[in-house]
Amino acid sequence: MARKSKGNNSVTIYPDWCKGCGICVEFCPQKVLGLNDQGKATVVREANCIRCGFCELHCPDFAIVVKNKEEPVEVEMENGTPKPKAKAKPKAKGKGA
């Protein structure tokens, strides 16, 4: 659940699901969320999110998702088309590992 890694999180709010109860705003310890002019939850300070999980856990409408920010994927190009990267072989698990 909680990772406590500030600045590495992406907060998504589904406005069609949000009924504007404000529970997420009240529970957020870092004041990441606020209510917009329509009374719906909105992200106001995403960089402050520590991924504590309170907003997701307490949202009665399941309108909030917090996850790791996606790292940009580097794609090698070959003749104008993306070139697939070779997958790294998994490390062997054995005794002493």
N, C-alpha and C positions, 0 to 999 in steps of 0.2 A: 504494500500500500504506500506508505510514506517513504520518500527518498531523501528529502531535506536537501535538495540540490537547487539552490536559487539560480534562476536565469536559464535553466536548461529544460524548461517545461513549456508545453503548449496547452492553453486552456481554450476549449471549444464550448460554446453555448448554443444550443439549438433553440432559436427564438420561437419557433412554432410550438415547441413543447413547453416552454417556460410560461407559467401563469403569473409570474411577477410577485411571488409571495415574499421575496427578500430574505429567506432563510440563509441562502448561500452568502449573501452580503454580510449578514450578522455573524456568521460562523467563521468567516475567513480571517485568520490571525494577521495576515499581511496586507489586508485591504486591497486585494487584487481585483475584486468585483465591485460593481456599483449598479444602480438602476438607471436606465436611460429615460428619456422623456415620455416613452410609452409605458413605463413601469416595468419593463423587462430587464432581466439581468444582463449585464454587459461586462466585458473585460476592460478594466481601466489601467491596470499596472501589471501586465503579464510577467515582466522581468522580476517582480517581487515574489512570484509563486514559488513556494518551497515544496510543493506536492505533498501536502499533509493529508489530503484526501477528504477533508471535512465537507467541502462543497459537494463533491460527488456523493458522499455518504448520506448527507442530509437533504439533498434535493428530492422532493417527493415526486417530481415529474421525470427524473432521470435525464434532465436536459443538459447536464454538464459532463464533459469528458476531459480529464487531465492526463496527458501522456508526455513522454520525452519528445523534445523537438527533433525533427528529422535532420540528420546531418546531410549536407549536400553530397550527392553521389557524383563522383567523377566518372565520366564516360569517355572512353577512348574512341576516336572516330577512325574509320578505315574506308577510304573511297566515298566519303559523305554519308556513311551509315554507321550506326553504333556498333562497336566491336565488343562481343561478350567477354567479360573478364573470366579468367580461369579461377575456379573455386579452390580455396586452400584446403589441403587434406586435413581431416580431423586428427588431433593427437591421439595416439593409441593409449588406451587405459589399461593399466596393468598393475602389477604389484609395485608398491612404492610410489604410485602416482597420486 
